[in-house]
C-alpha cells in the first residue's frame, strides 16, 4: 500500500494523517448490516472467516492493514490519534451497552489493529 511504500511521505503531515484516520479508517472499521446478518444467521461461519483471514478483501480488513501500514512509519502519531477515538467509543458503549455495542466492536478492532 501507499502507507508503507516509498510514497509514505504523503502521510507525514498531521492534517493528512488525521483525515485518513478519522474519515477513512474509522468509518470502515464499523460493522455493516450484512456482517450483522451473517453473524446472526451463521455465527460459526462469521467467526471462521475472521479467524482464518478469509475476509482479506473486506473493507474492515483493508482498514486494519492500512493502520498497520501507517504504523510502520508513524506509529506514535497513529496511536495517539486512535487512543482518543478508542476512549470515546468505549465511553459511548458504557453509556448504553445494549444500543452502543457496535462502538465497543470498533474499539476492539482498533486496538487489535494497533497492537497485532
C-alpha positions in Angstrom: 0.0 0.0 0.0 1.0 3.6 -0.3 1.1 3.8 3.5 4.2 1.6 3.6 5.7 2.3 0.2 8.3 4.8 -0.7 5.5 7.3 -1.1 4.6 7.2 2.6 5.8 10.8 3.0 2.3 11.9 1.7 1.0 10.9 5.1 3.7 12.8 7.1 1.6 16.0 7.6 -0.5 15.8 10.8 -3.6 17.1 9.0 -3.4 14.4 6.3 -2.8 11.6 8.9 -5.7 12.9 10.9 -8.1 12.9 7.9 -7.1 9.4 6.8 -7.5 8.0 10.3 -10.8 9.7 11.1 -12.5 9.9 7.7 -11.3 6.7 6.0 -10.1 4.2 8.5 -12.5 4.6 11.4 -15.7 4.6 9.3 -14.5 1.4 7.5 -14.0 -0.4 10.8 -17.7 -0.2 11.6 -19.8 -3.3 11.2 -22.1 -3.4 8.2 -25.7 -4.7 8.3 -24.5 -7.6 6.1 -21.9 -8.5 8.7 -24.5 -8.5 11.5 -26.8 -10.6 9.5 -24.1 -13.2 8.8 -23.2 -13.3 12.5 -26.9 -13.8 13.4 -27.6 -16.3 10.7 -24.3 -18.2 10.6 -22.2 -17.3 13.6 -19.7 -20.1 13.1 -19.1 -19.1 9.5 -18.6 -15.4 10.6 -16.0 -16.4 13.2 -14.3 -18.9 10.9 -13.9 -16.2 8.2 -12.5 -13.8 10.8 -10.1 -16.3 12.3 -8.8 -17.8 9.1 -8.4 -14.4 7.5 -10.6 -15.3 4.5 -12.2 -11.9 4.9 -9.0 -10.4 3.5 -10.8 -8.3 0.9 -13.4 -6.8 3.2 -13.2 -3.1 4.0 -12.7 -3.8 7.7 -9.6 -6.0 7.0 -8.2 -3.5 4.5 -8.7 -0.7 7.1 -6.7 -2.8 9.6 -4.0 -3.3 7.0 -3.9 0.5 6.4 -3.5 1.1 10.1 -0.6 -1.4 10.3 1.0 0.2 7.2 0.8 3.7 8.7 2.2 2.4 12.0 5.4 1.3 10.2 6.3 5.0 9.7 4.0 6.9 12.0 3.3 4.6 14.9 3.3 7.3 17.6 1.1 9.7 15.7 -1.4 7.0 14.7 -1.5 5.5 18.2 -2.2 8.9 19.6 -5.0 9.7 17.1 -6.7 6.4 17.7 -6.2 6.3 21.5 -8.6 9.3 21.9 -11.0 7.6 19.4 -10.9 4.3 21.4 -11.7 6.1 24.6 -14.6 7.9 23.1 -16.0 4.7 21.6 -15.7 2.9 25.0 -17.4 5.8 26.7 -20.3 5.6 24.2 -20.6 1.9 25.0 -20.6 2.4 28.7 -23.5 4.9 28.5 -25.8 2.3 26.9 -24.2 -1.1 26.2 -27.3 -2.6 24.5 -27.6 0.2 22.0 -23.9 1.1 21.5 -22.3 -2.4 21.3 -21.0 -1.5 17.8 -18.9 1.2 19.4 -17.2 -1.4 21.5 -16.7 -3.6 18.5 -14.9 -0.8 16.6 -12.8 0.0 19.7 -11.7 -3.7 19.9 -10.9 -3.7 16.2 -8.8 -0.6 16.5 -6.9 -1.9 19.5 -6.1 -5.1 17.5 -5.0 -3.1 14.5 -2.6 -1.1 16.6 -1.2 -3.9 18.6 -1.0 -7.0 16.5 
